[in-house]
Amino acid sequence: MANQPNIITYREFNDYYADANTTIRAKHDEFHVLRFSELGNDIVPVMGPFCTAYFQVAIGSEIQARVGVFDMREEIENYSMVIYLPGQILTWEKTGNWEGYVANVKESFLNLGGLAYLTDSFSFLHSLQPLVISLSVKEYEQMSQFFELLLDEQKELKEENIFVIRNLLQVLMVFINRMVSGKIGGSTFPELQYQKLATWFKGLVLNHYKDEKAVTYYAGVMGISPAYLAEAVKKVFKTTPKRMINEITFLHAKTLLASSDIGIKELAWSLNFDDYSHFVKFFKKMSGLTPAAFRNALKNKG
């Protein structure tokens, strides 16, 4: 199957930094905090599509860029926060100056499970859309203090520094969750157990949707019945497990049709559709257009 789409998933910070042609490198495998000014002057102007296996949170007083998550694009303004989540298909284009901070952190290091009761279930971590949040000057200055504290602790990586960094990052996530929920109407979920299961399911789908599309597979991995999984997903995400699998698969397909010249048959195979006609029917059901008609419509629009 030649010409398969190649969406890189960056699991290590330094692989991402190298491909972006930055001068900075992380000294710890699970977290890294930096100022935009440390990236150097030769950073690539455009990057993507790609995925990361970790969270990225960026804030900027100047942060002029176009960012994409799946097939959606958004212009970033000054005094903004951008949040990238593991499993999203991402692109970005640098269109001007960047002044601010970035925190990259792996979910295993954050260990947010023990903090969920303090929050609205970290609703901002459930999004499939670009998370670009406008900040006031005061909000930016408040968040800058978190980043400066993290940078100071990061100078040494003794056990006590790492302990402080984990706790500061957890507090930062709680702070962001409260801020984002107020700005975009974050959901509150009635039962923590449902939230944990539904979020676990979403993470599994983002990691395995190209190969596994059966709800029974995910329920089996989670050790629960498909009916209980459906109940949890409906409570939290207001949809069904199958629809979520289909929507994420469809977003992947749309993104590749729009951002690459991959053949439609090759795209179908890469998404583990054994039958090309099955993929065409699936895509038409999701969009109202065949993959070829969708691509032609994009070309005519452009």
C-alpha positions as CSV (number, residue, x, y, z in Angstrom):
1,M,0.0,0.0,0.0
2,A,2.3,2.8,-1.3
3,N,1.7,6.4,-0.7
4,Q,0.0,5.9,2.7
5,P,-0.5,9.2,4.6
6,N,2.3,9.7,7.1
7,I,1.0,11.6,10.1
8,I,3.9,11.6,12.6
9,T,3.0,11.1,16.3
10,Y,5.5,12.9,18.5
11,R,6.0,10.9,21.7
12,E,9.1,12.7,22.8
13,F,9.5,16.5,23.1
14,N,12.9,16.6,21.6
15,D,11.8,14.8,18.4
16,Y,9.2,17.5,17.9
17,Y,11.7,20.3,18.7
18,A,14.2,18.8,16.2
19,D,11.7,18.6,13.4
20,A,10.6,22.2,14.1
21,N,14.2,23.2,13.8
22,T,14.4,24.8,17.3
23,T,17.5,25.3,19.3
24,I,16.0,24.1,22.6
25,R,16.0,20.6,24.1
26,A,14.1,19.1,27.0
27,K,16.1,17.6,29.9
28,H,13.2,15.6,31.3
29,D,11.1,13.0,29.4
30,E,7.7,13.8,31.0
31,F,7.6,17.6,31.1
32,H,9.2,20.7,29.6
33,V,8.5,24.4,30.1
34,L,9.9,27.1,27.8
35,R,9.7,30.7,26.6
36,F,8.9,31.2,23.0
37,S,12.1,33.3,22.8
38,E,14.1,30.2,23.5
39,L,13.0,28.5,20.3
40,G,15.6,30.3,18.1
41,N,15.2,32.3,14.9
42,D,15.2,29.4,12.5
43,I,12.0,27.6,13.5
44,V,10.1,26.2,10.5
45,P,7.3,28.5,9.4
46,V,4.7,25.7,8.9
47,M,4.3,22.3,10.6
48,G,1.8,19.5,10.2
49,P,-0.2,17.6,10.0
50,F,1.1,15.7,13.1
51,C,-0.1,14.4,16.4
52,T,1.5,14.6,19.9
53,A,1.2,12.0,22.7
54,Y,1.3,14.8,25.3
55,F,-0.5,18.0,26.2
56,Q,0.7,21.4,25.0
57,V,-0.4,24.6,26.7
58,A,0.8,27.9,25.2
59,I,0.0,31.4,26.3
60,G,1.2,34.5,24.5
61,S,1.1,38.3,24.8
62,E,2.1,38.0,21.1
63,I,1.2,34.8,19.4
64,Q,0.5,35.4,15.8
65,A,-0.3,32.1,14.0
66,R,-2.9,30.0,12.2
67,V,-3.6,26.7,14.0
68,G,-5.5,23.7,12.9
69,V,-7.1,20.8,14.8
70,F,-8.4,18.1,12.5
71,D,-10.1,20.0,9.6
72,M,-10.8,23.2,11.6
73,R,-8.6,26.3,11.3
74,E,-8.3,29.3,13.5
75,E,-6.3,32.6,13.6
76,I,-4.7,33.3,16.9
77,E,-4.7,36.8,18.3
78,N,-2.4,38.4,20.9
79,Y,-3.2,37.6,24.5
80,S,-4.3,34.1,23.8
81,M,-4.0,30.6,25.1
82,V,-3.8,27.5,22.9
83,I,-4.3,24.0,24.1
84,Y,-3.3,20.9,22.1
85,L,-4.5,17.5,23.3
86,P,-3.0,14.0,22.7
87,G,-4.5,12.4,19.6
88,Q,-5.6,15.5,17.7
89,I,-4.3,16.0,14.2
90,L,-2.6,19.3,14.3
91,T,-1.1,22.0,12.0
92,W,0.3,25.4,12.7
93,E,1.7,28.3,10.7
94,K,3.8,31.1,12.2
95,T,2.5,34.4,10.8
96,G,4.3,36.9,13.1
97,N,5.9,37.4,16.5
98,W,5.6,34.9,19.4
99,E,6.1,36.1,22.9
100,G,5.0,34.0,25.8
101,Y,5.4,30.5,27.2
102,V,4.7,26.8,26.4
103,A,4.3,23.8,28.8
104,N,4.6,20.3,27.3
105,V,3.5,17.5,29.7
106,K,2.6,13.9,29.5
107,E,-0.6,12.7,31.1
108,S,1.2,10.1,33.2
109,F,3.2,12.9,34.9
110,L,0.1,15.1,35.5
111,N,-1.8,12.3,37.3
112,L,-5.1,14.3,37.2
113,G,-7.3,11.4,38.2
114,G,-6.9,12.2,41.9
115,L,-7.9,15.9,41.3
116,A,-11.1,15.3,39.3
117,Y,-13.3,15.9,42.3
118,L,-12.0,19.5,42.5
119,T,-13.0,20.4,39.0
120,D,-15.8,20.2,36.4
121,S,-14.2,17.0,35.3
122,F,-11.5,18.9,33.4
123,S,-14.1,19.5,30.6
124,F,-11.6,21.3,28.4
125,L,-9.6,18.1,28.0
126,H,-12.6,16.5,26.1
127,S,-12.6,18.8,23.1
128,L,-12.1,17.8,19.5
129,Q,-12.0,21.4,18.3
130,P,-9.3,24.0,18.4
131,L,-8.9,25.3,22.0
132,V,-7.9,28.9,21.4
133,I,-9.0,31.1,24.3
134,S,-8.7,34.9,24.5
135,L,-7.0,36.2,27.6
136,S,-7.3,39.5,29.3
137,V,-4.0,41.2,30.3
138,K,-4.7,40.3,33.9
139,E,-5.3,36.6,33.1
140,Y,-2.1,36.5,31.0
141,E,-0.1,38.0,33.8
142,Q,-1.6,35.6,36.4
143,M,-0.7,32.6,34.2
144,S,2.7,34.0,33.4
145,Q,3.5,33.7,37.2
146,F,2.8,29.9,37.0
147,F,5.2,29.6,34.0
148,E,7.9,31.6,35.7
149,L,7.7,29.4,38.8
150,L,7.9,26.3,36.6
151,L,10.9,27.7,34.7
152,D,12.7,28.4,38.0
153,E,12.1,24.9,39.4
154,Q,13.1,23.4,36.1
155,K,16.6,24.8,36.4
156,E,17.4,21.8,38.6
157,L,15.8,18.4,38.3
158,K,16.2,17.0,41.8
159,E,13.4,15.0,43.3
160,E,12.0,17.9,45.2
161,N,12.0,20.1,42.1
162,I,10.1,17.5,40.2
163,F,7.6,17.2,43.0
164,V,7.0,20.9,43.0
165,I,6.7,21.0,39.2
166,R,4.1,18.2,39.2
167,N,2.1,20.1,41.8
168,L,2.4,23.4,40.0
169,L,1.3,21.8,36.7
170,Q,-1.7,20.3,38.4
171,V,-2.7,23.7,39.9
172,L,-2.2,25.2,36.5
173,M,-4.6,22.7,34.9
174,V,-7.2,23.4,37.6
175,F,-6.8,27.1,37.0
176,I,-7.2,26.6,33.2
177,N,-10.2,24.4,33.6
178,R,-12.0,27.0,35.7
179,M,-11.1,29.7,33.2
180,V,-12.0,27.8,30.1
181,S,-15.3,26.5,31.6
182,G,-16.3,30.0,32.2
183,K,-15.4,31.2,28.7
184,I,-16.8,28.3,26.6
185,G,-19.6,27.0,28.8
186,G,-17.8,23.9,30.1
187,S,-20.0,21.0,30.9
188,T,-20.5,19.6,34.4
189,F,-21.0,15.9,34.7
190,P,-23.3,14.4,37.4
191,E,-21.3,11.3,38.2
192,L,-17.5,11.1,38.4
193,Q,-17.5,7.4,37.5
194,Y,-19.2,8.1,34.2
195,Q,-16.7,10.9,33.5
196,K,-13.7,8.7,34.2
197,L,-15.1,5.9,31.9
198,A,-16.1,8.2,29.1
199,T,-12.8,10.1,29.1
200,W,-10.9,6.8,29.2
201,F,-12.9,5.6,26.2
202,K,-12.2,8.8,24.3
203,G,-8.5,8.4,24.9
204,L,-8.6,4.8,23.7
205,V,-10.5,5.8,20.6
206,L,-8.0,8.5,19.7
207,N,-5.1,6.0,20.0
208,H,-6.8,3.1,18.2
209,Y,-9.6,4.3,15.9
210,K,-7.6,3.5,12.7
211,D,-7.5,-0.2,13.6
212,E,-10.4,-0.8,15.9
213,K,-13.9,0.5,15.2
214,A,-16.1,-1.9,17.2
215,V,-17.6,-0.7,20.5
216,T,-17.2,-4.2,21.9
217,Y,-13.4,-4.0,21.5
218,Y,-13.2,-0.8,23.7
219,A,-15.7,-2.2,26.2
220,G,-13.6,-5.3,26.5
221,V,-10.4,-3.4,27.1
222,M,-12.1,-1.4,29.8
223,G,-13.7,-4.4,31.4
224,I,-17.3,-3.2,31.2
225,S,-20.3,-4.0,29.2
226,P,-21.1,-2.1,25.9
227,A,-24.4,-1.0,27.5
228,Y,-22.6,0.6,30.5
229,L,-20.1,2.2,28.2
230,A,-22.9,3.6,26.1
231,E,-24.6,5.0,29.3
232,A,-21.4,6.7,30.4
233,V,-20.6,8.2,27.0
234,K,-24.2,9.5,26.6
235,K,-24.0,11.2,30.1
236,V,-20.7,12.9,29.4
237,F,-20.5,13.5,25.7
238,K,-24.2,13.5,24.7
239,T,-23.5,10.9,22.0
240,T,-23.0,7.2,21.5
241,P,-19.7,5.3,21.5
242,K,-20.2,4.3,17.8
243,R,-20.9,7.8,16.8
244,M,-17.7,9.0,18.6
245,I,-15.6,6.4,16.8
246,N,-17.2,7.3,13.5
247,E,-16.8,11.1,14.1
248,I,-13.1,10.8,14.9
249,T,-12.5,8.5,11.9
250,F,-14.3,10.9,9.7
251,L,-12.3,13.9,11.0
252,H,-9.1,12.0,10.2
253,A,-10.4,11.2,6.6
254,K,-11.5,14.8,6.0
255,T,-8.2,16.2,7.2
256,L,-6.1,13.9,4.9
257,L,-8.4,14.6,1.9
258,A,-7.9,18.3,2.5
259,S,-4.2,18.4,3.4
260,S,-2.6,15.7,1.2
261,D,-2.8,14.2,-2.2
262,I,-3.2,10.7,-0.9
263,G,-5.3,8.4,-3.1
264,I,-8.8,7.6,-1.8
265,K,-8.2,3.9,-1.9
266,E,-5.0,4.3,0.1
267,L,-6.7,6.4,2.6
268,A,-9.4,3.8,3.0
269,W,-6.8,1.1,3.6
270,S,-4.9,3.3,6.1
271,L,-8.1,3.6,8.1
272,N,-8.5,-0.1,8.1
273,F,-11.5,-0.3,5.8
274,D,-11.2,-3.6,4.1
275,D,-13.6,-2.7,1.3
276,Y,-13.1,0.6,-0.6
277,S,-16.8,0.9,-1.3
278,H,-17.5,0.6,2.4
279,F,-15.3,3.6,3.0
280,V,-17.1,5.6,0.3
281,K,-20.5,4.7,1.8
282,F,-19.2,5.6,5.3
283,F,-17.9,9.0,4.1
284,K,-21.0,9.8,2.2
285,K,-23.2,9.0,5.2
286,M,-21.1,11.3,7.4
287,S,-20.8,14.2,5.0
288,G,-23.4,13.8,2.2
289,L,-20.6,13.6,-0.3
290,T,-18.3,10.9,-1.6
291,P,-14.6,11.4,-0.8
292,A,-13.9,12.4,-4.4
293,A,-16.7,14.9,-4.5
294,F,-15.6,16.3,-1.1
295,R,-12.0,16.8,-2.4
296,N,-13.3,18.4,-5.6
297,A,-15.5,20.8,-3.7
298,L,-12.5,21.9,-1.6
299,K,-10.5,22.5,-4.8
300,N,-13.3,24.5,-6.5
301,K,-13.7,26.5,-3.3
302,G,-10.0,27.3,-3.1
